Amino acid sequence: EWSRKPASMLDANERLAILEHFFKIQHDNLVRPFPRYAALLGKRGPVAGLIPKPGLYLTNDVYYYDASADAQLPLGGQVSSGVDAEALVNIAQLTWVTDTVLGDARLAVGALLPYGDVDVTADASTPAGGGQTLAKSDSTTAVGDLAVAASLGWRRRVDEKFRAWSIYSSVFAPTGSWKEGRIANMGKNRWGLD
């Protein structure tokens, strides 16, 4: 009945009921039998802790970021400053879900490598009447820092409820493009642990 109504005619309770009931699927029959569906489902959201069946998986995420900020900084009068940044970054990740089981957990290892384009413009100016304006722009298209990762994932079924959780850690190596004095860098020039 709800699907026959125009969206503008649905009240709030009907909209909530549609969101709750129209998009349900039976995971045991429609997701878990297909390793790639299970892997995609486990990447984000409510089943983010799910480690799929053993195998080799390649994921490729693309991120776009665009931001700007302006501020008045009280430094011996007022200084206007502004920053504009735009980035388009592709992150390829190769994951090997092993047959190794440690306790009740399955081991997965992987590596990721970002590649992207970053553009940054920054400026600062002192008040009018003898003030100066300083501006710098920078852009780069380069490889970011390589990261290697490992995770352990557990699964548990209690009656009709399925639960999955995992722990994850990654080490970032300072291998990406970085240059002192640049304001647009793909690398961080330091080791990192997540």
MDTraj code that builds the backbone (N, CA, C; nanometers):
import mdtraj as md
import numpy as np

residues = "GLU TRP SER ARG LYS PRO ALA SER MET LEU ASP ALA ASN GLU ARG LEU ALA ILE LEU GLU HIS PHE PHE LYS ILE GLN HIS ASP ASN LEU VAL ARG PRO PHE PRO ARG TYR ALA ALA LEU LEU GLY LYS ARG GLY PRO VAL ALA GLY LEU ILE PRO LYS PRO GLY LEU TYR LEU THR ASN ASP VAL TYR TYR TYR ASP ALA SER ALA ASP ALA GLN LEU PRO LEU GLY GLY GLN VAL SER SER GLY VAL ASP ALA GLU ALA LEU VAL ASN ILE ALA GLN LEU THR TRP VAL THR ASP THR VAL LEU GLY ASP ALA ARG LEU ALA VAL GLY ALA LEU LEU PRO TYR GLY ASP VAL ASP VAL THR ALA ASP ALA SER THR PRO ALA GLY GLY GLY GLN THR LEU ALA LYS SER ASP SER THR THR ALA VAL GLY ASP LEU ALA VAL ALA ALA SER LEU GLY TRP ARG ARG ARG VAL ASP GLU LYS PHE ARG ALA TRP SER ILE TYR SER SER VAL PHE ALA PRO THR GLY SER TRP LYS GLU GLY ARG ILE ALA ASN MET GLY LYS ASN ARG TRP GLY LEU ASP".split()
xyz = np.array([
    [0.0812, -0.1187, 0.0000],
    [0.0000, 0.0000, 0.0000],
    [0.0863, 0.1261, 0.0000],
    [0.1966, 0.1268, 0.0807],
    [0.2815, 0.2461, 0.0875],
    [0.3508, 0.2720, -0.0453],
    [0.3853, 0.1682, -0.1180],
    [0.4578, 0.1873, -0.2424],
    [0.3696, 0.2458, -0.3523],
    [0.2422, 0.2437, -0.3343],
    [0.1507, 0.2995, -0.4342],
    [0.1226, 0.4476, -0.4118],
    [0.1561, 0.4983, -0.2934],
    [0.1334, 0.6390, -0.2623],
    [0.2472, 0.7246, -0.3165],
    [0.2155, 0.8437, -0.3653],
    [0.3242, 0.9367, -0.3994],
    [0.4017, 0.9718, -0.2714],
    [0.5318, 0.9924, -0.2840],
    [0.6160, 1.0206, -0.1670],
    [0.5662, 1.1414, -0.0889],
    [0.5146, 1.2407, -0.1576],
    [0.4666, 1.3619, -0.0904],
    [0.3423, 1.3365, -0.0053],
    [0.2743, 1.2241, -0.0281],
    [0.1524, 1.1916, 0.0472],
    [0.1807, 1.1039, 0.1694],
    [0.3028, 1.0562, 0.1862],
    [0.3360, 0.9704, 0.3002],
    [0.3571, 1.0548, 0.4246],
    [0.3009, 1.0091, 0.5373],
    [0.3277, 1.0794, 0.6627],
    [0.4596, 1.0283, 0.7220],
    [0.5042, 1.0899, 0.8308],
    [0.6343, 1.0570, 0.8904],
    [0.6428, 0.9103, 0.9329],
    [0.5367, 0.8553, 0.9913],
    [0.5382, 0.7151, 1.0348],
    [0.5488, 0.6198, 0.9159],
    [0.4820, 0.6523, 0.8053],
    [0.4901, 0.5673, 0.6866],
    [0.6303, 0.5714, 0.6258],
    [0.6921, 0.6892, 0.6250],
    [0.8291, 0.6994, 0.5723],
    [0.9263, 0.6172, 0.6560],
    [0.9126, 0.6256, 0.7879],
    [0.9991, 0.5461, 0.8759],
    [0.9761, 0.3966, 0.8558],
    [0.8521, 0.3563, 0.8404],
    [0.8214, 0.2148, 0.8186],
    [0.8819, 0.1655, 0.6871],
    [0.8788, 0.2482, 0.5833],
    [0.9390, 0.2107, 0.4550],
    [1.0894, 0.1922, 0.4708],
    [1.1548, 0.2870, 0.5385],
    [1.2987, 0.2749, 0.5601],
    [1.3326, 0.1498, 0.6407],
    [1.2490, 0.1157, 0.7368],
    [1.2757, 0.0005, 0.8214],
    [1.2503, -0.1322, 0.7510],
    [1.1471, -0.1410, 0.6667],
    [1.1047, -0.2696, 0.6131],
    [1.1369, -0.2943, 0.4655],
    [1.1480, -0.1915, 0.3835],
    [1.1617, -0.2127, 0.2401],
    [1.3002, -0.2584, 0.1966],
    [1.4026, -0.2388, 0.2786],
    [1.5385, -0.2675, 0.2357],
    [1.6015, -0.3844, 0.3098],
    [1.5220, -0.4684, 0.3699],
    [1.5730, -0.5844, 0.4408],
    [1.6040, -0.6955, 0.3407],
    [1.7131, -0.7666, 0.3697],
    [1.7453, -0.8844, 0.2906],
    [1.7866, -0.9961, 0.3851],
    [1.7784, -1.1171, 0.3394],
    [1.8162, -1.2327, 0.4198],
    [1.9652, -1.2580, 0.3955],
    [2.0482, -1.2157, 0.4916],
    [2.1937, -1.2199, 0.4735],
    [2.2468, -1.3606, 0.4502],
    [2.1925, -1.4615, 0.5181],
    [2.2443, -1.5974, 0.5019],
    [2.2275, -1.6483, 0.3589],
    [2.1218, -1.6068, 0.2912],
    [2.0962, -1.6555, 0.1555],
    [2.1425, -1.5602, 0.0455],
    [2.1435, -1.4291, 0.0720],
    [2.1691, -1.3325, -0.0342],
    [2.3028, -1.2597, -0.0247],
    [2.3722, -1.2670, 0.0890],
    [2.5001, -1.1971, 0.1027],
    [2.6141, -1.2935, 0.1308],
    [2.6057, -1.3689, 0.2393],
    [2.7168, -1.4547, 0.2806],
    [2.7610, -1.5585, 0.1774],
    [2.6724, -1.6148, 0.0946],
    [2.7193, -1.7124, -0.0045],
    [2.8093, -1.6508, -0.1130],
    [2.8098, -1.5205, -0.1246],
    [2.8868, -1.4516, -0.2280],
    [2.9978, -1.3698, -0.1617],
    [3.1224, -1.4190, -0.1679],
    [3.2314, -1.3549, -0.0943],
    [3.2471, -1.2058, -0.1230],
    [3.2303, -1.1627, -0.2466],
    [3.2490, -1.0198, -0.2763],
    [3.1386, -0.9347, -0.2126],
    [3.0143, -0.9843, -0.2089],
    [2.9080, -0.9100, -0.1416],
    [2.9396, -0.8976, 0.0070],
    [2.9831, -1.0086, 0.0675],
    [3.0164, -1.0071, 0.2098],
    [3.1316, -0.9106, 0.2363],
    [3.2305, -0.9083, 0.1472],
    [3.3435, -0.8171, 0.1647],
    [3.2994, -0.6721, 0.1549],
    [3.2136, -0.6415, 0.0582],
    [3.1639, -0.5046, 0.0440],
    [3.0794, -0.4651, 0.1644],
    [2.9974, -0.5543, 0.2108],
    [2.9133, -0.5254, 0.3260],
    [2.9992, -0.5010, 0.4495],
    [3.1100, -0.5717, 0.4595],
    [3.1954, -0.5580, 0.5753],
    [3.2854, -0.4360, 0.5737],
    [3.2951, -0.3648, 0.4626],
    [3.3844, -0.2495, 0.4561],
    [3.3411, -0.1359, 0.5465],
    [3.2139, -0.1086, 0.5542],
    [3.1642, 0.0058, 0.6300],
    [3.0278, -0.0272, 0.6878],
    [2.9853, 0.0571, 0.7785],
    [2.8503, 0.0460, 0.8296],
    [2.8324, -0.0604, 0.9357],
    [2.7098, -0.1087, 0.9498],
    [2.6756, -0.1965, 1.0608],
    [2.7514, -0.3286, 1.0644],
    [2.8052, -0.3768, 0.9541],
    [2.8752, -0.5042, 0.9541],
    [3.0245, -0.4801, 0.9288],
    [3.0751, -0.3665, 0.9736],
    [3.2140, -0.3294, 0.9473],
    [3.3130, -0.4253, 1.0114],
    [3.2738, -0.5008, 1.1119],
    [3.3649, -0.5940, 1.1766],
    [3.3778, -0.7269, 1.1056],
    [3.3024, -0.7490, 0.9992],
    [3.3002, -0.8780, 0.9299],
    [3.4242, -0.8965, 0.8428],
    [3.4982, -1.0042, 0.8662],
    [3.6081, -1.0425, 0.7792],
    [3.5537, -1.1535, 0.6889],
    [3.5635, -1.1371, 0.5568],
    [3.5040, -1.2350, 0.4653],
    [3.5793, -1.3681, 0.4650],
    [3.5321, -1.4583, 0.3819],
    [3.5946, -1.5904, 0.3675],
    [3.7377, -1.5745, 0.3176],
    [3.8248, -1.6748, 0.3423],
    [3.9627, -1.6670, 0.2956],
    [3.9701, -1.6401, 0.1454],
    [4.0652, -1.5572, 0.1094],
    [4.0852, -1.5224, -0.0313],
    [4.1595, -1.3915, -0.0431],
    [4.1816, -1.3484, -0.1665],
    [4.2504, -1.2241, -0.1975],
    [4.1466, -1.1237, -0.2451],
    [4.1477, -1.0043, -0.1859],
    [4.0480, -0.9023, -0.2173],
    [4.1184, -0.7720, -0.2534],
    [4.0706, -0.7070, -0.3585],
    [4.1204, -0.5765, -0.3988],
    [4.0055, -0.4778, -0.3864],
    [4.0279, -0.3712, -0.3110],
    [3.9283, -0.2641, -0.3025],
    [3.9934, -0.1369, -0.3534],
    [3.9121, -0.0493, -0.4053],
    [3.9609, 0.0757, -0.4612],
    [3.8638, 0.1856, -0.4215],
    [3.9050, 0.2695, -0.3285],
    [3.8191, 0.3786, -0.2817],
    [3.8702, 0.5105, -0.3366],
    [3.7778, 0.5967, -0.3756],
    [3.8120, 0.7291, -0.4261],
    [3.7471, 0.8316, -0.3340],
    [3.8269, 0.9278, -0.2888],
    [3.7796, 1.0324, -0.1985],
    [3.8021, 1.1686, -0.2612],
    [3.7008, 1.2556, -0.2470],
    [3.7117, 1.3935, -0.2935],
    [3.6898, 1.4834, -0.1735],
    [3.7770, 1.5817, -0.1582],
    [3.7699, 1.6738, -0.0450],
    [3.7855, 1.8150, -0.0986],
    [3.6994, 1.9057, -0.0533],
    [3.7063, 2.0453, -0.0948],
    [3.6663, 2.1295, 0.0250],
    [3.7550, 2.2173, 0.0690],
    [3.7247, 2.2978, 0.1868],
    [3.7975, 2.4317, 0.1790],
    [3.7438, 2.5277, 0.2520],
    [3.8107, 2.6564, 0.2650],
    [3.7793, 2.7114, 0.4029],
    [3.8679, 2.7954, 0.4515],
    [3.8488, 2.8564, 0.5830],
    [3.9075, 2.9963, 0.5801],
    [3.8411, 3.0871, 0.6473],
    [3.8889, 3.2245, 0.6648],
    [3.8847, 3.2542, 0.8137],
    [3.9797, 3.3334, 0.8609],
    [3.9831, 3.3669, 1.0032],
    [4.0441, 3.5044, 1.0224],
    [4.0057, 3.5703, 1.1283],
    [4.0658, 3.6951, 1.1707],
    [4.1535, 3.6622, 1.2904],
    [4.2839, 3.6777, 1.2761],
    [4.3759, 3.6428, 1.3822],
    [4.4280, 3.7694, 1.4485],
    [4.4149, 3.7852, 1.5799],
    [4.4632, 3.9055, 1.6494],
    [4.6140, 3.8982, 1.6743],
    [4.6910, 3.9452, 1.5780],
    [4.8362, 3.9474, 1.5912],
    [4.8834, 4.0895, 1.5639],
    [4.8949, 4.1721, 1.6695],
    [4.9388, 4.3110, 1.6515],
    [4.8438, 4.3881, 1.5618],
    [4.7195, 4.3794, 1.5849],
    [4.6157, 4.4317, 1.4968],
    [4.5420, 4.3111, 1.4438],
    [4.4770, 4.3247, 1.3328],
    [4.4077, 4.2093, 1.2777],
    [4.4745, 4.1614, 1.1513],
    [4.4844, 4.0308, 1.1388],
    [4.5422, 3.9688, 1.0214],
    [4.4352, 3.8803, 0.9595],
    [4.4057, 3.9035, 0.8359],
    [4.3118, 3.8162, 0.7664],
    [4.3895, 3.6995, 0.7096],
    [4.3323, 3.5801, 0.7206],
    [4.3994, 3.4647, 0.6619],
    [4.2951, 3.3756, 0.5966],
    [4.3394, 3.2985, 0.5010],
    [4.2483, 3.2073, 0.4322],
    [4.3221, 3.0887, 0.3752],
    [4.2540, 2.9776, 0.3712],
    [4.3095, 2.8553, 0.3144],
    [4.2030, 2.7901, 0.2282],
    [4.2413, 2.7498, 0.1091],
    [4.1552, 2.6718, 0.0207],
    [4.2289, 2.5430, -0.0105],
    [4.1606, 2.4298, 0.0033],
    [4.2235, 2.3007, -0.0248],
    [4.1265, 2.2126, -0.1024],
    [4.1823, 2.1400, -0.1983],
    [4.1034, 2.0459, -0.2771],
    [4.1897, 1.9225, -0.3011],
    [4.1298, 1.8058, -0.2828],
    [4.2054, 1.6816, -0.3030],
    [4.1160, 1.5764, -0.3674],
    [4.1747, 1.5014, -0.4575],
    [4.1105, 1.3852, -0.5178],
    [4.2105, 1.2713, -0.5006],
    [4.1754, 1.1741, -0.4150],
    [4.2695, 1.0688, -0.3780],
    [4.2080, 0.9323, -0.4038],
    [4.2850, 0.8468, -0.4673],
    [4.2465, 0.7088, -0.4942],
    [4.3286, 0.6198, -0.4004],
    [4.2628, 0.5311, -0.3260],
    [4.3332, 0.4421, -0.2333],
    [4.3044, 0.2981, -0.2737],
    [4.4084, 0.2321, -0.3239],
    [4.3979, 0.0905, -0.3606],
    [4.4437, 0.0069, -0.2414],
    [4.3657, -0.0946, -0.2074],
    [4.4000, -0.1808, -0.0944],
    [4.3893, -0.3265, -0.1372],
    [4.4944, -0.4021, -0.1107],
    [4.4975, -0.5451, -0.1370],
    [4.4958, -0.6156, -0.0022],
    [4.3983, -0.7043, 0.0176],
    [4.3826, -0.7750, 0.1446],
    [4.3827, -0.9249, 0.1194],
    [4.4574, -0.9959, 0.2001],
    [4.4594, -1.1416, 0.1957],
    [4.3987, -1.1918, 0.3254],
    [4.2811, -1.2530, 0.3142],
    [4.2181, -1.3165, 0.4294],
    [4.2709, -1.4589, 0.4304],
    [4.3456, -1.4914, 0.5335],
    [4.4160, -1.6186, 0.5389],
    [4.3263, -1.7305, 0.5924],
    [4.3768, -1.8542, 0.5821],
    [4.3113, -1.9688, 0.6453],
    [4.3509, -1.9804, 0.7924],
    [4.4422, -1.8969, 0.8354],
    [4.4944, -1.9030, 0.9717],
    [4.3887, -1.8565, 1.0711],
    [4.3670, -1.9395, 1.1724],
    [4.2736, -1.9053, 1.2790],
    [4.3531, -1.9006, 1.4091],
    [4.3494, -1.7868, 1.4772],
    [4.4171, -1.7691, 1.6048],
    [4.3102, -1.7637, 1.7136],
    [4.3027, -1.8688, 1.7944],
    [4.1902, -1.8791, 1.8876],
    [4.0651, -1.9015, 1.8055],
    [3.9689, -1.8129, 1.8170],
    [3.8470, -1.8181, 1.7356],
    [3.8481, -1.7135, 1.6241],
    [3.9594, -1.6440, 1.6062],
    [3.9635, -1.5316, 1.5125],
    [4.0382, -1.5680, 1.3848],
    [3.9898, -1.5152, 1.2723],
    [4.0563, -1.5343, 1.1433],
    [4.1505, -1.4167, 1.1193],
    [4.2702, -1.4452, 1.0656],
    [4.3725, -1.3449, 1.0391],
    [4.3621, -1.2939, 0.8960],
    [4.3720, -1.1624, 0.8816],
    [4.3790, -1.0991, 0.7490],
    [4.4947, -0.9993, 0.7504],
    [4.5657, -0.9906, 0.6393],
    [4.6750, -0.8942, 0.6250],
    [4.6561, -0.8192, 0.4936],
    [4.7096, -0.6999, 0.4887],
    [4.6918, -0.6234, 0.3662],
    [4.7852, -0.5053, 0.3569],
    [4.7772, -0.4377, 0.2444],
    [4.8555, -0.3171, 0.2198],
    [4.7702, -0.2205, 0.1397],
    [4.7933, -0.0916, 0.1623],
    [4.7212, 0.0086, 0.0837],
    [4.8177, 0.1167, 0.0388],
    [4.7863, 0.1738, -0.0764],
    [4.8702, 0.2773, -0.1341],
    [4.7808, 0.3864, -0.1929],
    [4.7883, 0.5075, -0.1367],
    [4.7114, 0.6191, -0.1929],
    [4.7858, 0.6872, -0.3081],
    [4.7100, 0.7384, -0.4013],
    [4.7634, 0.8169, -0.5121],
    [4.6626, 0.9278, -0.5371],
    [4.7103, 1.0502, -0.5499],
    [4.6123, 1.1545, -0.5703],
    [4.6701, 1.2885, -0.6095],
    [4.5779, 1.3825, -0.6190],
    [4.6069, 1.5193, -0.6577],
    [4.5610, 1.6110, -0.5447],
    [4.6504, 1.6972, -0.4962],
    [4.6192, 1.7900, -0.3872],
    [4.6546, 1.9309, -0.4329],
    [4.5616, 2.0248, -0.4152],
    [4.5835, 2.1665, -0.4456],
    [4.5526, 2.2476, -0.3205],
    [4.6470, 2.3341, -0.2798],
    [4.6284, 2.4166, -0.1603],
    [4.6710, 2.5592, -0.1927],
    [4.5899, 2.6554, -0.1484],
    [4.6231, 2.7971, -0.1582],
    [4.6025, 2.8578, -0.0207],
    [4.7013, 2.9348, 0.0260],
    [4.6912, 3.0003, 0.1567],
    [4.7348, 3.1446, 0.1414],
    [4.6708, 3.2348, 0.2157],
    [4.7111, 3.3746, 0.2125],
    [4.6908, 3.4381, 0.3493],
    [4.7633, 3.5450, 0.3711],
    [4.7511, 3.6234, 0.4936],
    [4.7756, 3.7681, 0.4575],
    [4.6977, 3.8588, 0.5174],
    [4.7187, 4.0010, 0.4897],
    [4.6958, 4.0810, 0.6166],
    [4.7744, 4.1883, 0.6330],
    [4.7606, 4.2772, 0.7479],
    [4.6587, 4.3844, 0.7111],
    [4.6135, 4.4635, 0.8083],
    [4.5120, 4.5663, 0.7789],
    [4.5574, 4.6628, 0.6701],
    [4.4596, 4.7217, 0.6035],
    [4.4862, 4.8159, 0.4941],
    [4.5678, 4.9345, 0.5455],
    [4.6349, 5.0024, 0.4544],
    [4.7157, 5.1186, 0.4903],
    [4.8546, 5.0761, 0.5332],
    [4.9294, 5.0209, 0.4458],
    [5.0650, 4.9782, 0.4784],
    [5.0759, 4.8301, 0.5045],
    [4.9659, 4.7595, 0.4943],
    [4.9693, 4.6163, 0.5182],
    [5.0283, 4.5404, 0.4007],
    [5.0658, 4.4199, 0.4259],
    [5.1212, 4.3349, 0.3220],
    [5.0323, 4.2123, 0.3040],
    [5.0371, 4.1578, 0.1853],
    [4.9665, 4.0334, 0.1590],
    [5.0687, 3.9279, 0.1198],
    [5.0616, 3.8161, 0.1867],
    [5.1471, 3.7022, 0.1555],
    [5.0573, 3.5903, 0.1061],
    [5.0963, 3.5271, -0.0019],
    [5.0142, 3.4185, -0.0555],
    [5.1050, 3.3078, -0.1068],
    [5.0560, 3.1854, -0.0953],
    [5.1312, 3.0716, -0.1454],
    [5.0325, 2.9695, -0.1993],
    [5.0652, 2.9161, -0.3148],
    [4.9852, 2.8099, -0.3748],
    [5.0769, 2.6919, -0.4019],
    [5.0207, 2.5730, -0.3931],
    [5.0988, 2.4532, -0.4162],
    [5.0056, 2.3427, -0.4633],
    [5.0575, 2.2568, -0.5472],
    [4.9798, 2.1404, -0.5895],
    [5.0753, 2.0263, -0.6179],
    [5.0236, 1.9064, -0.6037],
    [5.1031, 1.7884, -0.6335],
    [5.0116, 1.6759, -0.6777],
    [5.0630, 1.5939, -0.7636],
    [4.9988, 1.4684, -0.8009],
    [5.1041, 1.3621, -0.7741],
    [5.0771, 1.2774, -0.6752],
    [5.1823, 1.1867, -0.6304],
    [5.1257, 1.0689, -0.5524],
    [5.2173, 0.9816, -0.5119],
    [5.1861, 0.8654, -0.4298],
    [5.1965, 0.9060, -0.2830],
    [5.1058, 0.8549, -0.2009],
    [5.1096, 0.8799, -0.0572],
    [5.1859, 0.7708, 0.0157],
    [5.1777, 0.7727, 0.1482],
    [5.2501, 0.6763, 0.2302],
    [5.1882, 0.5371, 0.2215],
    [5.2743, 0.4373, 0.2038],
    [5.2333, 0.2975, 0.2029],
    [5.1943, 0.2557, 0.3445],
    [5.0887, 0.1790, 0.3569],
    [5.0472, 0.1262, 0.4872],
    [5.0315, -0.0250, 0.4763],
    [5.0770, -0.0953, 0.5788],
    [5.0537, -0.2387, 0.5900],
    [4.9662, -0.2596, 0.7123],
    [4.8780, -0.3586, 0.7044],
    [4.7785, -0.3751, 0.8102],
    [4.7561, -0.5224, 0.8403],
    [4.7041, -0.5458, 0.9586],
    [4.6630, -0.6803, 0.9987],
    [4.5362, -0.6678, 1.0813],
    [4.4504, -0.7676, 1.0715],
    [4.3288, -0.7678, 1.1523],
    [4.2932, -0.9106, 1.1916],
    [4.2235, -0.9196, 1.3020],
    [4.1677, -1.0457, 1.3493],
    [4.0174, -1.0262, 1.3567],
    [3.9419, -1.1212, 1.3030],
    [3.7969, -1.1075, 1.3021],
    [3.7278, -1.2285, 1.3613],
    [3.6251, -1.2031, 1.4401],
    [3.5459, -1.3077, 1.5038],
    [3.4038, -1.3037, 1.4508],
    [3.3406, -1.4207, 1.4482],
    [3.1991, -1.4334, 1.4098],
    [3.1303, -1.5177, 1.5147],
    [3.0077, -1.4860, 1.5438],
    [2.9317, -1.5632, 1.6401],
    [2.7844, -1.5588, 1.6010],
    [2.7199, -1.6723, 1.6070],
    [2.5767, -1.6802, 1.5816],
    [2.5096, -1.7315, 1.7083],
    [2.4127, -1.6552, 1.7545],
    [2.3318, -1.6958, 1.8684],
    [2.1867, -1.6920, 1.8216],
    [2.1265, -1.8107, 1.8092],
    [1.9914, -1.8237, 1.7546],
    [1.9865, -1.7591, 1.6167],
    [1.9039, -1.6591, 1.5978],
    [1.8904, -1.5931, 1.4672],
    [1.9815, -1.4709, 1.4541],
    [2.0540, -1.4370, 1.5596],
    [2.1368, -1.3168, 1.5559],
    [2.2805, -1.3517, 1.5188],
    [2.3334, -1.2771, 1.4228],
    [2.4706, -1.2948, 1.3770],
    [2.5513, -1.1752, 1.4254],
    [2.6660, -1.2009, 1.4844],
    [2.7523, -1.0941, 1.5329],
    [2.8910, -1.1115, 1.4727],
    [2.9544, -1.0020, 1.4386],
    [3.0914, -1.0037, 1.3873],
    [3.1640, -0.8835, 1.4451],
    [3.2895, -0.9024, 1.4808],
    [3.3709, -0.7924, 1.5290],
    [3.5151, -0.8215, 1.4958],
    [3.5962, -0.7161, 1.4944],
    [3.7366, -0.7343, 1.4591],
    [3.8215, -0.6282, 1.5275],
    [3.9516, -0.6566, 1.5320],
    [4.0492, -0.5563, 1.5721],
    [4.1410, -0.5361, 1.4535],
    [4.1916, -0.4159, 1.4399],
    [4.2656, -0.3790, 1.3193],
    [4.3777, -0.2842, 1.3588],
    [4.4910, -0.2998, 1.2979],
    [4.6004, -0.2053, 1.3185],
    [4.6763, -0.1902, 1.1881],
    [4.7292, -0.0709, 1.1653],
    [4.8068, -0.0469, 1.0449],
    [4.9299, 0.0365, 1.0789],
    [5.0350, 0.0146, 1.0027],
    [5.1597, 0.0896, 1.0163],
    [5.1813, 0.1655, 0.8855],
    [5.2049, 0.2954, 0.8973],
    [5.2279, 0.3803, 0.7806],
    [5.3777, 0.4075, 0.7690],
    [5.4342, 0.3799, 0.6536],
    [5.5764, 0.4036, 0.6285],
    [5.5931, 0.5351, 0.5528],
    [5.6946, 0.6138, 0.5861],
    [5.7144, 0.7438, 0.5191],
    [5.7717, 0.7277, 0.3781],
    [5.6900, 0.6725, 0.2904],
    [5.7343, 0.6441, 0.1536],
    [5.6719, 0.7373, 0.0507],
    [5.5738, 0.8175, 0.0919],
    [5.5022, 0.9022, -0.0027],
    [5.5770, 1.0303, -0.0365],
    [5.5233, 1.1017, -0.1328],
    [5.5813, 1.2271, -0.1785],
    [5.5693, 1.3331, -0.0691],
    [5.6836, 1.3856, -0.0268],
    [5.6869, 1.4887, 0.0761],
    [5.8096, 1.5752, 0.0536],
    [5.7935, 1.7058, 0.0683],
    [5.9057, 1.7968, 0.0531],
    [5.8898, 1.9100, 0.1540],
    [5.9954, 1.9369, 0.2274],
    [5.9930, 2.0441, 0.3271],
    [5.9601, 2.1771, 0.2594],
    [5.8746, 2.2541, 0.3225],
    [5.8352, 2.3841, 0.2695],
    [5.7124, 2.3803, 0.1809],
    [5.6714, 2.2611, 0.1364],
    [5.5503, 2.2510, 0.0544],
    [5.4281, 2.2553, 0.1446],
    [5.3190, 2.3092, 0.0944],
    [5.1941, 2.3051, 0.1698],
    [5.0990, 2.1995, 0.1138],
    [5.1365, 2.1365, 0.0037],
    [5.0590, 2.0249, -0.0536],
    [5.1509, 1.9035, -0.0621],
    [5.1327, 1.8103, 0.0279],
    [5.2120, 1.6874, 0.0305],
    [5.1181, 1.5680, 0.0369],
    [5.1509, 1.4611, -0.0332],
    [5.0734, 1.3372, -0.0209],
    [5.1262, 1.2497, 0.0923],
    [5.2534, 1.2632, 0.1267],
    [5.3119, 1.1866, 0.2359],
    [5.3218, 1.2708, 0.3618],
    [5.3522, 1.2045, 0.4729],
    [5.3645, 1.2755, 0.5998],
    [5.5086, 1.2812, 0.6510],
    [5.6014, 1.2098, 0.5871],
    [5.7427, 1.2103, 0.6232],
    [5.7667, 1.1622, 0.7667],
    [5.6852, 1.0703, 0.8128],
    [5.7053, 1.0111, 0.9456],
    [5.6308, 0.8781, 0.9525],
    [5.6776, 0.7924, 1.0393],
    [5.6104, 0.6646, 1.0630],
    [5.4818, 0.6913, 1.1391],
    [5.3827, 0.6061, 1.1182],
    [5.2571, 0.6206, 1.1904],
    [5.1980, 0.4850, 1.2276],
    [5.1185, 0.4837, 1.3317],
    [5.0514, 0.3636, 1.3778],
    [4.9064, 0.3975, 1.4025],
    [4.8190, 0.3164, 1.3492],
    [4.6753, 0.3390, 1.3642],
    [4.6146, 0.2175, 1.4303],
])
top = md.Topology()
chain = top.add_chain()
for i, resn in enumerate(residues, 1):
    res = top.add_residue(resn, chain, resSeq=i)
    for name in ("N", "CA", "C"):
        top.add_atom(name, md.element.get_by_symbol(name[0]), res)
traj = md.Trajectory(xyz[None], top)
